Amino acid sequence: MNILLLGSGGREHALAWKISQSKHCSHLYIAPGNAGTSQHGTNVAFGVNDFDAIAAFASNNKIDMVVVGPEDPLVNGIRDYFESHDALKNIPVIGPDKNGAQLEGSKDFSKQFMQRHKIPTAGYASFQRENLEEGYLFLETLQAPYVLKADGLAAGKGVLILNNLDEAKHELKSMLEDAKFGKAGNTVVIEEFLAGIEVSVFVLTDGKSYVVLPEAKDYKRIGDGDKGLNTGGMGAVSPVPFYDEAFRKKVEDRIIRPTVKGLHEEKIDYKGFIFIGLMNVGGDPYVIEYNARMGDPETEVVIPRIKNDLVELFKAVAAGNLHHHQIETDERTALTVMLVSEGYPGDYTKGKIMSGFENCEGSILFHAGTSGKDNDVLTNGGRVLAITSIANSIEAAKEISMQNAEKIKYEGKYYRKDIGNDLMM
Protein backbone atom coordinates (compact mmCIF):
# COMPACT_ATOMS: atom_id res chain seq x y z
CA MET A 1 0.00 0.00 0.00
CA ASN A 2 1.03 3.58 -0.68
CA ILE A 3 0.13 5.56 2.43
CA LEU A 4 -0.06 9.33 2.91
CA LEU A 5 0.35 10.60 6.48
CA LEU A 6 -0.64 14.22 7.19
CA GLY A 7 1.23 16.25 9.82
CA SER A 8 4.64 17.47 10.92
CA GLY A 9 5.02 16.93 14.67
CA GLY A 10 6.28 14.36 17.14
CA ARG A 11 2.96 12.51 16.90
CA GLU A 12 3.43 12.13 13.15
CA HIS A 13 7.04 10.99 13.49
CA ALA A 14 5.90 8.27 15.91
CA LEU A 15 3.13 7.23 13.51
CA ALA A 16 5.56 7.27 10.56
CA TRP A 17 8.04 5.14 12.54
CA LYS A 18 5.33 2.56 13.24
CA ILE A 19 3.57 2.62 9.84
CA SER A 20 6.87 2.13 7.99
CA GLN A 21 7.37 -1.15 9.90
CA SER A 22 4.13 -2.61 8.52
CA LYS A 23 4.21 -5.48 6.04
CA HIS A 24 1.33 -3.71 4.27
CA CYS A 25 3.24 -0.45 3.65
CA SER A 26 5.15 -0.34 0.38
CA HIS A 27 5.76 3.41 0.44
CA LEU A 28 5.00 6.10 3.02
CA TYR A 29 4.64 9.79 2.19
CA ILE A 30 4.44 12.44 4.92
CA ALA A 31 3.02 15.91 4.30
CA PRO A 32 4.74 18.11 5.23
CA GLY A 33 6.74 15.99 7.70
CA ASN A 34 9.96 17.02 9.46
CA ALA A 35 13.64 16.07 9.56
CA GLY A 36 12.79 12.87 11.44
CA THR A 37 9.91 11.60 9.35
CA SER A 38 12.16 11.61 6.27
CA GLN A 39 13.96 8.61 7.83
CA HIS A 40 10.82 6.51 7.31
CA GLY A 41 9.36 7.76 4.03
CA THR A 42 9.23 10.69 1.64
CA ASN A 43 8.33 14.16 2.87
CA VAL A 44 6.13 16.14 0.49
CA ALA A 45 5.87 19.90 0.70
CA PHE A 46 2.23 20.84 1.13
CA GLY A 47 0.12 21.74 4.13
CA VAL A 48 -2.39 19.56 5.96
CA ASN A 49 -5.26 21.89 5.01
CA ASP A 50 -4.41 22.16 1.31
CA PHE A 51 -7.08 19.66 0.29
CA ASP A 52 -6.66 20.28 -3.45
CA ALA A 53 -2.93 19.54 -3.27
CA ILE A 54 -3.58 16.47 -1.13
CA ALA A 55 -6.17 15.22 -3.63
CA ALA A 56 -3.89 15.77 -6.62
CA PHE A 57 -1.01 14.00 -4.88
CA ALA A 58 -3.23 11.07 -3.86
CA SER A 59 -4.42 10.63 -7.44
CA ASN A 60 -1.01 11.02 -9.05
CA ASN A 61 0.80 8.70 -6.63
CA LYS A 62 -1.79 5.92 -6.35
CA ILE A 63 -2.34 6.53 -2.64
CA ASP A 64 -4.26 3.64 -1.00
CA MET A 65 -4.84 5.21 2.42
CA VAL A 66 -4.66 8.62 4.11
CA VAL A 67 -3.83 8.81 7.82
CA VAL A 68 -4.62 12.16 9.45
CA GLY A 69 -2.37 13.19 12.34
CA PRO A 70 -3.54 16.66 13.53
CA GLU A 71 -7.02 17.97 14.29
CA ASP A 72 -7.28 20.89 11.86
CA PRO A 73 -7.87 18.94 8.64
CA LEU A 74 -10.38 16.70 10.41
CA VAL A 75 -12.40 19.63 11.75
CA ASN A 76 -12.15 21.23 8.29
CA GLY A 77 -13.58 18.10 6.65
CA ILE A 78 -10.74 16.26 4.90
CA ARG A 79 -12.66 12.97 4.99
CA ASP A 80 -15.84 14.60 3.65
CA TYR A 81 -13.74 16.11 0.84
CA PHE A 82 -12.45 12.69 -0.21
CA GLU A 83 -15.87 11.04 0.03
CA SER A 84 -17.45 13.74 -2.15
CA HIS A 85 -15.06 13.21 -5.08
CA ASP A 86 -15.50 10.17 -7.35
CA ALA A 87 -11.77 9.84 -7.94
CA LEU A 88 -11.02 9.83 -4.19
CA LYS A 89 -14.01 8.25 -2.45
CA ASN A 90 -12.50 4.74 -2.47
CA ILE A 91 -9.36 5.90 -0.65
CA PRO A 92 -9.97 5.33 3.08
CA VAL A 93 -9.22 8.28 5.35
CA ILE A 94 -8.32 7.29 8.92
CA GLY A 95 -10.06 9.99 10.92
CA PRO A 96 -13.65 11.09 11.54
CA ASP A 97 -15.74 13.18 9.17
CA LYS A 98 -16.47 16.83 9.92
CA ASN A 99 -19.49 15.91 12.01
CA GLY A 100 -17.55 13.47 14.19
CA ALA A 101 -14.60 15.84 14.51
CA GLN A 102 -16.92 18.24 16.36
CA LEU A 103 -16.11 16.13 19.43
CA GLU A 104 -12.89 18.14 19.42
CA GLY A 105 -13.84 21.09 17.23
CA SER A 106 -16.67 22.26 19.49
CA LYS A 107 -16.54 22.04 23.28
CA ASP A 108 -20.24 22.86 23.39
CA PHE A 109 -21.06 20.00 20.98
CA SER A 110 -19.02 17.53 23.02
CA LYS A 111 -20.61 18.60 26.32
CA GLN A 112 -24.10 18.23 24.84
CA PHE A 113 -23.10 14.82 23.44
CA MET A 114 -21.95 13.71 26.90
CA GLN A 115 -25.20 14.91 28.46
CA ARG A 116 -27.30 13.05 25.88
CA HIS A 117 -25.44 9.80 26.54
CA LYS A 118 -25.04 10.19 30.32
CA ILE A 119 -21.24 10.25 30.16
CA PRO A 120 -19.74 11.68 33.37
CA THR A 121 -18.26 15.14 32.97
CA ALA A 122 -18.10 18.45 34.85
CA GLY A 123 -21.25 20.57 35.09
CA TYR A 124 -21.24 23.42 32.59
CA ALA A 125 -23.08 26.14 30.69
CA SER A 126 -22.29 27.80 27.33
CA PHE A 127 -22.45 31.52 26.59
CA GLN A 128 -22.18 33.86 23.62
CA ARG A 129 -21.64 37.60 23.40
CA GLU A 130 -25.40 38.18 23.51
CA ASN A 131 -25.77 36.63 26.98
CA LEU A 132 -22.53 37.76 28.60
CA GLU A 133 -24.39 39.01 31.69
CA GLU A 134 -25.85 35.53 32.19
CA GLY A 135 -22.29 34.21 32.05
CA TYR A 136 -21.32 36.54 34.89
CA LEU A 137 -24.25 35.26 36.96
CA PHE A 138 -23.32 31.64 36.25
CA LEU A 139 -19.75 32.27 37.40
CA GLU A 140 -21.15 33.60 40.68
CA THR A 141 -22.86 30.24 41.32
CA LEU A 142 -19.52 28.37 41.11
CA GLN A 143 -16.65 27.93 43.54
CA ALA A 144 -13.10 28.83 42.52
CA PRO A 145 -11.16 27.87 40.50
CA TYR A 146 -13.18 28.87 37.42
CA VAL A 147 -12.71 27.02 34.12
CA LEU A 148 -13.30 28.89 30.84
CA LYS A 149 -12.97 27.08 27.50
CA ALA A 150 -13.13 28.56 24.02
CA ASP A 151 -15.61 26.43 22.09
CA GLY A 152 -13.48 25.99 18.97
CA LEU A 153 -9.88 25.08 18.19
CA ALA A 154 -7.41 27.50 19.74
CA ALA A 155 -4.08 25.69 19.24
CA GLY A 156 -4.15 24.34 22.80
CA LYS A 157 -4.39 27.82 24.33
CA GLY A 158 -8.18 28.16 24.67
CA VAL A 159 -8.56 26.90 28.25
CA LEU A 160 -8.22 29.23 31.23
CA ILE A 161 -8.28 28.17 34.89
CA LEU A 162 -8.66 31.18 37.19
CA ASN A 163 -8.83 31.52 40.96
CA ASN A 164 -10.37 34.99 41.16
CA LEU A 165 -14.04 35.68 40.28
CA ASP A 166 -13.40 39.21 38.98
CA GLU A 167 -10.54 37.93 36.83
CA ALA A 168 -12.80 35.17 35.47
CA LYS A 169 -15.44 37.75 34.53
CA HIS A 170 -12.80 39.92 32.87
CA GLU A 171 -11.47 36.97 30.84
CA LEU A 172 -14.99 35.93 29.83
CA LYS A 173 -15.59 39.42 28.48
CA SER A 174 -12.19 39.37 26.75
CA MET A 175 -13.05 36.08 25.04
CA LEU A 176 -16.59 36.99 23.97
CA GLU A 177 -16.37 40.71 23.25
CA ASP A 178 -12.69 41.26 22.45
CA ALA A 179 -12.17 38.00 20.50
CA LYS A 180 -9.16 36.98 22.60
CA PHE A 181 -9.15 33.58 20.86
CA GLY A 182 -10.71 34.77 17.60
CA LYS A 183 -13.67 32.83 16.22
CA ALA A 184 -12.80 29.90 18.49
CA GLY A 185 -14.14 32.00 21.38
CA ASN A 186 -17.46 33.04 19.84
CA THR A 187 -18.96 30.57 22.30
CA VAL A 188 -17.38 29.98 25.72
CA VAL A 189 -18.02 26.94 27.88
CA ILE A 190 -17.81 27.60 31.63
CA GLU A 191 -17.24 24.42 33.64
CA GLU A 192 -17.14 23.33 37.23
CA PHE A 193 -13.56 22.62 38.30
CA LEU A 194 -12.69 18.95 38.80
CA ALA A 195 -9.90 18.18 41.27
CA GLY A 196 -7.97 14.98 40.63
CA ILE A 197 -5.27 13.33 38.54
CA GLU A 198 -5.40 13.45 34.74
CA VAL A 199 -4.93 10.50 32.43
CA SER A 200 -5.25 10.20 28.65
CA VAL A 201 -7.11 7.23 27.16
CA PHE A 202 -7.01 6.33 23.46
CA VAL A 203 -9.51 4.37 21.41
CA LEU A 204 -9.41 3.26 17.77
CA THR A 205 -12.88 2.64 16.34
CA ASP A 206 -14.47 1.61 13.06
CA GLY A 207 -17.75 3.24 14.13
CA LYS A 208 -19.25 0.15 15.75
CA SER A 209 -16.50 -1.79 17.51
CA TYR A 210 -13.32 -0.48 19.07
CA VAL A 211 -9.97 -1.37 20.58
CA VAL A 212 -8.47 0.42 23.58
CA LEU A 213 -4.85 1.49 23.22
CA PRO A 214 -2.40 1.93 26.13
CA GLU A 215 -3.16 4.88 28.39
CA ALA A 216 -0.70 7.70 29.17
CA LYS A 217 -0.15 10.68 31.42
CA ASP A 218 1.29 13.86 29.96
CA TYR A 219 2.91 16.89 31.57
CA LYS A 220 1.56 20.19 30.26
CA ARG A 221 3.33 22.91 32.26
CA ILE A 222 6.66 24.34 31.19
CA GLY A 223 8.36 24.07 34.59
CA ASP A 224 9.32 21.30 36.99
CA GLY A 225 6.69 20.62 39.62
CA ASP A 226 3.96 21.48 37.09
CA LYS A 227 4.66 25.18 37.41
CA GLY A 228 4.49 27.94 34.81
CA LEU A 229 2.62 28.31 31.55
CA ASN A 230 0.70 25.57 29.76
CA THR A 231 2.46 24.06 26.74
CA GLY A 232 1.61 21.46 24.14
CA GLY A 233 3.18 18.90 26.45
CA MET A 234 6.65 18.49 27.99
CA GLY A 235 6.68 14.71 28.38
CA ALA A 236 4.57 11.61 28.95
CA VAL A 237 4.54 8.21 30.64
CA SER A 238 2.76 4.95 29.76
CA PRO A 239 1.40 2.87 31.48
CA VAL A 240 0.00 4.90 34.38
CA PRO A 241 0.27 3.15 37.77
CA PHE A 242 -3.08 4.33 39.19
CA TYR A 243 -4.90 3.16 36.04
CA ASP A 244 -5.63 -0.25 37.53
CA GLU A 245 -8.17 -2.88 36.45
CA ALA A 246 -10.97 -1.44 38.60
CA PHE A 247 -10.53 2.06 37.17
CA ARG A 248 -10.05 0.66 33.65
CA LYS A 249 -13.42 -1.12 33.89
CA LYS A 250 -15.16 2.07 35.04
CA VAL A 251 -13.66 3.96 32.09
CA GLU A 252 -14.79 1.36 29.58
CA ASP A 253 -18.29 0.90 31.05
CA ARG A 254 -19.08 4.55 31.77
CA ILE A 255 -17.18 6.38 29.04
CA ILE A 256 -15.70 4.40 26.14
CA ARG A 257 -18.64 2.11 25.40
CA PRO A 258 -21.32 4.85 25.66
CA THR A 259 -19.17 7.19 23.54
CA VAL A 260 -18.82 4.74 20.63
CA LYS A 261 -22.45 3.60 21.01
CA GLY A 262 -23.62 7.24 21.11
CA LEU A 263 -21.75 8.11 17.91
CA HIS A 264 -23.31 5.11 16.16
CA GLU A 265 -26.81 5.96 17.43
CA GLU A 266 -26.44 9.52 16.15
CA LYS A 267 -25.39 8.13 12.74
CA ILE A 268 -21.94 9.68 12.98
CA ASP A 269 -19.71 7.41 10.88
CA TYR A 270 -16.63 7.70 13.06
CA LYS A 271 -13.55 5.87 11.77
CA GLY A 272 -10.38 6.78 13.59
CA PHE A 273 -8.91 7.68 16.95
CA ILE A 274 -10.77 9.08 19.93
CA PHE A 275 -8.57 10.69 22.58
CA ILE A 276 -10.41 10.91 25.90
CA GLY A 277 -8.87 13.26 28.44
CA LEU A 278 -9.99 12.01 31.87
CA MET A 279 -9.81 13.18 35.44
CA ASN A 280 -9.62 10.56 38.18
CA VAL A 281 -11.77 12.14 40.89
CA GLY A 282 -11.70 9.97 44.01
CA GLY A 283 -11.50 6.79 41.95
CA ASP A 284 -14.20 7.78 39.44
CA PRO A 285 -13.47 8.88 35.84
CA TYR A 286 -14.84 12.14 34.40
CA VAL A 287 -14.29 13.36 30.84
CA ILE A 288 -12.41 16.66 30.60
CA GLU A 289 -12.30 16.68 26.80
CA TYR A 290 -12.45 14.61 23.65
CA ASN A 291 -9.94 14.90 20.81
CA ALA A 292 -10.52 13.46 17.34
CA ARG A 293 -6.91 12.26 16.97
CA MET A 294 -4.00 10.97 19.02
CA GLY A 295 -2.38 13.23 21.60
CA ASP A 296 1.10 14.69 21.49
CA PRO A 297 3.43 13.82 23.28
CA GLU A 298 1.34 10.81 24.41
CA THR A 299 1.61 9.20 20.96
CA GLU A 300 5.37 9.00 21.48
CA VAL A 301 4.87 6.62 24.46
CA VAL A 302 1.66 4.84 23.37
CA ILE A 303 2.66 3.81 19.82
CA PRO A 304 6.01 2.21 20.84
CA ARG A 305 4.10 -0.03 23.31
CA ILE A 306 1.73 -1.41 20.63
CA LYS A 307 2.96 -4.70 19.17
CA ASN A 308 0.28 -4.94 16.46
CA ASP A 309 0.85 -4.02 12.83
CA LEU A 310 -0.70 -0.54 12.87
CA VAL A 311 -1.66 -0.55 9.18
CA GLU A 312 -3.46 -3.85 9.70
CA LEU A 313 -5.56 -2.11 12.36
CA PHE A 314 -6.20 0.83 10.02
CA LYS A 315 -7.32 -1.57 7.28
CA ALA A 316 -9.77 -3.12 9.75
CA VAL A 317 -11.08 0.35 10.64
CA ALA A 318 -11.69 1.12 6.97
CA ALA A 319 -13.35 -2.26 6.34
CA GLY A 320 -15.48 -2.10 9.49
CA ASN A 321 -14.17 -5.35 10.96
CA LEU A 322 -12.06 -4.11 13.86
CA HIS A 323 -13.89 -6.58 16.13
CA HIS A 324 -11.59 -9.30 14.76
CA HIS A 325 -8.56 -7.63 16.36
CA GLN A 326 -7.12 -7.26 19.85
CA ILE A 327 -4.38 -4.92 20.97
CA GLU A 328 -1.11 -6.58 21.95
CA THR A 329 0.93 -4.44 24.32
CA ASP A 330 4.51 -4.28 25.55
CA GLU A 331 4.08 -4.40 29.33
CA ARG A 332 7.18 -2.32 29.99
CA THR A 333 7.16 1.42 30.71
CA ALA A 334 7.70 4.04 28.02
CA LEU A 335 8.74 7.56 29.07
CA THR A 336 9.35 10.53 26.81
CA VAL A 337 10.91 13.88 27.62
CA MET A 338 10.42 16.82 25.26
CA LEU A 339 13.31 19.11 24.37
CA VAL A 340 12.02 22.61 23.61
CA SER A 341 13.30 25.96 22.39
CA GLU A 342 14.31 28.70 24.82
CA GLY A 343 11.33 31.01 25.41
CA TYR A 344 8.65 28.41 24.61
CA PRO A 345 5.64 28.57 24.98
CA GLY A 346 6.21 32.28 24.36
CA ASP A 347 8.42 33.71 21.63
CA TYR A 348 11.36 31.60 20.53
CA THR A 349 13.94 31.53 17.75
CA LYS A 350 14.07 28.85 15.05
CA GLY A 351 16.98 27.63 12.96
CA LYS A 352 19.40 26.49 15.68
CA ILE A 353 21.76 23.74 14.50
CA MET A 354 21.28 20.46 16.37
CA SER A 355 23.89 17.78 17.05
CA GLY A 356 24.55 14.71 19.18
CA PHE A 357 21.99 12.35 17.63
CA GLU A 358 24.62 9.71 16.93
CA ASN A 359 25.65 9.67 20.62
CA CYS A 360 22.20 8.65 21.89
CA GLU A 361 21.71 5.02 22.86
CA GLY A 362 18.65 3.12 24.03
CA SER A 363 16.05 5.74 23.08
CA ILE A 364 13.84 6.45 20.09
CA LEU A 365 14.23 10.05 18.94
CA PHE A 366 10.96 11.45 17.63
CA HIS A 367 11.39 14.80 15.89
CA ALA A 368 8.67 17.34 16.71
CA GLY A 369 9.78 20.73 15.42
CA THR A 370 12.80 20.18 13.17
CA SER A 371 13.79 20.78 9.57
CA GLY A 372 16.70 19.70 7.40
CA LYS A 373 19.09 21.95 5.51
CA ASP A 374 22.45 21.16 3.90
CA ASN A 375 22.82 17.92 5.92
CA ASP A 376 22.11 19.81 9.16
CA VAL A 377 19.11 19.30 11.43
CA LEU A 378 17.68 22.63 12.60
CA THR A 379 15.16 23.56 15.27
CA ASN A 380 11.87 24.56 13.63
CA GLY A 381 9.38 24.87 16.47
CA GLY A 382 8.79 25.39 20.17
CA ARG A 383 8.77 21.69 20.91
CA VAL A 384 11.78 20.23 19.13
CA LEU A 385 12.48 16.58 19.99
CA ALA A 386 10.81 13.82 22.02
CA ILE A 387 13.22 11.32 23.57
CA THR A 388 11.38 8.06 24.28
CA SER A 389 12.86 5.19 26.28
CA ILE A 390 11.35 1.82 27.21
CA ALA A 391 12.42 -0.07 30.34
CA ASN A 392 11.09 -2.21 33.17
CA SER A 393 10.29 0.76 35.42
CA ILE A 394 9.56 4.48 35.26
CA GLU A 395 12.85 5.15 37.01
CA ALA A 396 14.88 3.14 34.49
CA ALA A 397 13.12 4.61 31.44
CA LYS A 398 13.56 8.11 32.80
CA GLU A 399 17.28 7.62 33.43
CA ILE A 400 17.87 6.60 29.80
CA SER A 401 15.84 9.52 28.42
CA MET A 402 17.58 12.02 30.68
CA GLN A 403 21.05 10.73 29.73
CA ASN A 404 20.22 11.16 26.05
CA ALA A 405 18.62 14.56 26.64
CA GLU A 406 22.05 15.72 27.80
CA LYS A 407 23.71 14.40 24.65
CA ILE A 408 21.54 16.37 22.20
CA LYS A 409 23.02 19.82 21.69
CA TYR A 410 21.52 23.07 20.38
CA GLU A 411 21.48 26.66 21.55
CA GLY A 412 18.70 27.38 24.04
CA LYS A 413 17.81 23.75 24.81
CA TYR A 414 15.43 23.28 27.73
CA TYR A 415 13.56 20.30 29.17
CA ARG A 416 11.81 19.27 32.36
CA LYS A 417 13.81 17.07 34.73
CA ASP A 418 10.85 15.67 36.69
CA ILE A 419 8.83 13.74 34.09
CA GLY A 420 7.38 10.65 35.82
CA ASN A 421 8.50 11.61 39.33
CA ASP A 422 4.91 11.88 40.60
CA LEU A 423 4.17 8.32 39.43
CA MET A 424 7.16 6.62 41.06
CA MET A 425 6.13 4.31 43.87
N, C-alpha and C positions, 0 to 999 in steps of 0.2 A: 504493500500500500504506500502511496505517496501521501504524506500527512502535512498539513499546514497548521502550525501553532502560532496563535496571535499573542503578542506581549513582549516585554523587554526587561522584566525584573527578575528577582531571585526566585520567585514562584515559577516563572517560565523556564529558568535554567534548570530547576529541579525536575520539572515536567519533561523538558527536552532530554535530560540525562536518562530519565526512566523510559520515555517513549523510544529512544534510539536503541535501547536494549531489547526491544520486542522483536520476536521472530516474524511479526506481521508487518514491520516497518521496513520498506525498501529504501525510502528517502524521506528525510524530515527537512522541512523548510520552516524558518522562524521569522516572523515579521513583527517589529523590526529586529528583535533579538538584541544581544549585547556581546561583549568580547568573550564571554563564557559559552554562550549557546552555540557559537560558531564551532566549538569543539565537537558538537554532536549532530550538526546538520549545516544547512546553508541559510545564512541570514539574507533576508530580502528587504529592501529599503522602502517600505511604505507603512503608514500608520494603521493602527488597529481600528480606526473609525473611517478609513477610506474604503468604503464598501465597493465602489466601482473598481478600484485597483485590486482589491482582494478577489472580486469576481473574475476579472480578466486573468489574473494569475492562476486562479483555480482552474479555469477553462484551458488555458494555454499549457499548463503543466500537469494535466491529468490528475488533479488532486482527488483523492478518494475519501478524505475526512478532514474536517476543520475542528481543531480544539481551541476553545476560547479561554485565555488565561484571565484577563482583567474584566472588571464589571462594566466599563463604559460601552463597549460594543454590544454587550448583552442588553443593557438598558435601552440602547439606541436601536435594537432590533436586527442584529446581524442574522439571526436564524430566520426571522420573518422574511428578510431580504432574499436569502437563498431559496426559501420555500416558495417565493412568489415568482421566481424566474425558471422557466422550463429547462434551461441549460444547466441549472444549479440544483434543482429541487431534489435530485437523487444523491447529492453529496451530504452525508450526515454532518450536522453541526453539534458538537458536544457542548451543550449549554442551553438554558431555557430560552423560550421565545420572549418577546417584549412583555407580554402579560405576566409570565412567570417571574421575569426579572424584577418586577415591581416589589417582590419580597425584599429586595435590597434597594431598589430605586425610589421607593416611597415608604418612609417610616409609618405614615398614616395607614397606607394599604396593609402593611404587615401587621400593625396592631389590630386593625379591624379583622384581618384574617385569623389572628390568634383568638380574638374574642368569639368569632363565629364557631371556631372548632375547639373552644374550651382548653386552649393551650396556656399553661401558666406563664404569666408575664406581669410586669409592674403595672399598676393602675396608671391611667393617662387621660389626657384630653388634648385635642388639636385645635389650633387657632390660626386665623389669618389676620391680615391687616385690619379688616373690617370689624373684627371683634377683639381688638387688642385689650380693651378695658375688661372684658370677660376673662382674658388671660391673666391680668393682674389679680383679679378676684380668686381665680383658681390657684394661683401661686400662694395666696394668703391662707388657703385651706391645707397646705402641705407643711411638713416639717423639713427643715434644712437637713442635708444639702438638697439643692434644687437642680433637676436635670432638664436641660433644654436641648432638643435635637432638631436640626434642620431636616425637613421632610425628604429632600432629594439628595443626590450625590454631592458631597462637598470635599472630596479628596481626603477623607479621614479627619477633617478639621471641624465638622459640623455639630459636634457634641460638646456642650458646656456643662460642667458640674460646679455649682456655685454655693457658697455657704451663707451668703448674705441676701436677704429678701429684696432690699432696694437694688442691689447689684443685679439680681436675677430679673427684676422688672426692667432695669436699664438695658440689659442684654436682649431681652425679649423685644423691646422697642427697636433696638439696633438691628435685630434680625428681620423684623417684619416691616418696619418703616424705612430703615436706612439701607436695606439689602446687604447686610454684613456678609452673607454667604451667597449673594446673587439670587438667581431664581430658585436655587435649592432651598432657600429659606422663605419662600412665599407662604408656606405652611410650616408651623413649628409645633412639634409634639412636646408637651410637658409631661414628664413622668415622675412617679414616686421613686425615691432613691432606694435601691436594693443593696444591703450590706452583706458581703460574703466574699467568696473566692471565685474568680472567673476560670472558666475552662472552655476550650473551643472543640466542638464536635463536628465531624464531617461525614456527610452521607453522599453516596452516588446512587442515583435513581434513574430508572427508565420510564418513570411516570406511574408505575403500578407497584413494582417491587423495588427493593433497595438493598444495598450493602452498607454497613457502617465501617468507616475507616478508623485508624487509630486516632485517639484524641490528643490534644496538645494544650499547653499553657504558654501564652506569649507574654512579653514584657514590653509595655507600651511607653513608659516614661523614659526620658533621655538619661536620667541620672541614677546612680546606684541607690538602692533603698526605695525604688519607685518614686523618686523625687524629680521635680522639674516638668518641662513641657511634654505633652503627648507627642509621640512620633508614630510612624508607620509600623514600628515594632523593632525592638533592639535585641531580640533573641527569643528562643522558644525551647521547650522541653517536651518530649513524648517518650513513654507514657506518663500520666499524671498520677502520683501515688494515691491521692484521695478519691480518684475515680475508680472505686471498687465495684464489685459485682452488684451490690445492692443499689448503689447510685446509678450504675449503668442501666439496670432494669427500669428504674424510675424514668430515666431519660428516654429510653426506647418506648415505654408504655405511654408516658404522658406527653411526649414531645415529638419524637421522630415518627412513630406510627401515625398519630393524628395529623401531622404535617403532610406526609405523603398522601394519606387518605383524603385529606381536605383538598389538596391540589387536584387529585383525580375527580373528586365529587364536583368541583367547580369547573371541570373540563379544561383545566390548564395542563397542556401537554408538556410536562416538565421532564427534560432529558439532560441530566448533567449533575453538577455538584450542588449540594446545599450545605453551607457553612452555618452552623447554629452556635452563636455566642451565648453561653450560659453563665448564670450565677448560681453557685451552690450556697443556698441560704438555709443554714441549720440542717443540712442533709437533704433538702428538697431543691430540685432544679427549676429555675425560671429563665425564660428566654429574654436576653437583652436585645439581641438583634439577629436577623437573618442576613446572610450574604448569598449571592447567586453564583459563587465561584469559590475556589480554595482561598485560604488566607495566606498572608505573607507577613512574617517569616515561618508560619506554622507548616506550610508545604515543605519547607526544607528539612523538617524533622519527621513529618508524616510519610511522605513519599519514600524515603530511604528504608522505612520499616515495612513497606508492603512488598511481599514476595511475589505476588501475582504479576502476570504479564498485563501491564496497564492497557495496552491497545486491545487486548482480548476483552477486557472489561468494557472498554469504550464500544467495541463492536456489539457486545451484548446490550448495552444501553440503546444503541441505534436500532437494533433488531427487536427490542422489547422482550428479551429473554434473560434478563439479569438474574432471575430467580434460580437459574442453573448454576450460579457461581457463589463461592464463599471467599471471604478475604483471608489470606494467609499472612500472618504477621511475624516479624522478627521480634522476639520478646525482650530483646535488649533495649537499653535507653539511648535515644538520640538527643543530642543537645546542640543547638546552634547559637553562635554569638555573631552579632552584626557589627561589622566595621563601618563607621560613618564618616562623613566629611566634617571638618571643624566648622562650627556655627549651626549645623543642623539641629533642630528642624527650622531654624531661621535661615538667614542668608548664608550661603556657602559658595566657595569657588570650585569650578570644575577644571578638568584638564591636568590634574597632578599625576605624574608618572608613578606607576606602581611597580614594585619588585618583590622578590622573595618567594614567589609561588613555588619554585623548584625546591625550596628548603622545607616545605610543609610535608609532614608525614602523618598518616593515620586519619586524615580528615578529608571530607569532600568539600571542595571550594565552589560555592554557588555564587556566580556573579550577579549583582543586583543593579548597580548603577555604574557600568563600565563601558568603555568603547576602545576600539583598537585603532592605532595609527602608526605606520612605519615600524611595525614589529613591537611597538610599545603598547602596554595596557594602561589606559588613562582613567582617572575617576570621572564619572559622568552623571553623578546624582548625589543626593543626600545620604542615602543608604547605599553602600558601595559593594560589600562582599559579605556573604554569610558563610561562616566556617562551621560545618556540621561534623560531629564525631559520634560514633556509636560504640558503646562499651557496656559492661555488665552493671554499671551503677551510674547515677547522676554525677557523683564525685569524679569517677574515672573519665567519663565523657567530657566533663567540663575541663579537666586538667589537660586533655589532649587539645581541645579547642583553644584554650587560653595560651598554651605553648605555641600553637601555630599563629594565633593572633599577634603574638610578639614578632614572628618572623616576617610577616607581611609589612612592607615599608611603603609609606607615601606621606607627603607633607600634610599635617593636620589630622592624622589618624586619631580616631577616638572610638572607644567601645566600653560597654559596661562590664565590670569585673564580677558582678554578683548574680549572673544568670543561673537559676536553679538552686540558689542558696536556700530559698524559703521552702523548697520541697525536700531538702535533705533530712533524713530521719536521724 
